[in-house]
Amino acid sequence: MTDFFYPTIRETQRPVAVSIESLFVSQNIQSSHIKFIGQSVFIQAMYEQQLKEKFEYYRNLWITETMFSSNVSEITNNSAYRSIINLGYEVIPFILEDLKKSENHWFYALERLTGHNPITPEHRGIVNLMKADWLNWAEENIQPYEN
């Protein structure tokens, strides 16, 4: 089986004379590859599994590193917590699932990822009520919610 080589961004930025035809072929290969990944149930499931594993790794690291801290700034500025945020919007279902089961401080991550903050002013500082605000908001706004 032949392995295909897909140039990285860095490699495509080299000052090299490239014919219009080869550029056209390269762009179509990349476009087809992206469409294939998006439409393949197997590849999509594999991607979601890898994302979940990364989330779990960073979540466990974050909990271990901040378990004795009550400083919200220290908790949310932790590198593992930031890595979870950097995983992007697709990690939201994993965060919400964890929020259902725990009292972990996911509020900042959810706000960064969604651009919303449904916590009412009177609920600020009361974890159970903040948690309920987010879970209610997610049920109405995140589709599909189950994971």
Buried (B, 14 or more C-beta within 10 A) or exposed (E): EEEEEEEEEEEBEEEEEEEEEEEEEBEEBEEEEEEEEEEEEEEEEEBBEEBBEBBEEBBEBBBEBBEEEEEEEEBBEBEBBBBBBEBEEEBBBBBBBBBEEEEBBBBBBBBBBBEEBBBEEEBEEEEEBBBBBBBEBBEEEBEEBEE
